[in-house]
């Protein structure tokens, strides 16, 4: 089983509009924290998530969270 690359040991804090988004699970995307297709050829797939109304979120950039795509603080233990 492949492990994702750690992009950053800090969450990506952002205000995000309502909609469906694709979170990068592999850590290789140049468009972090969103997927750009860099996972091709790996066992990783982007994770779709939906935001119902505009709000501030903390998206995981270490790719180790157990609450993907949202940060759960795991980066503090890496």
Beta strands, then each sheet from edge to edge (+ up, - down):
strand 1: 12-16
strand 2: 19-23
strand 3: 47-51
strand 4: 55-59
sheet 1: 1+ 4-
sheet 2: 2+ 3-
end
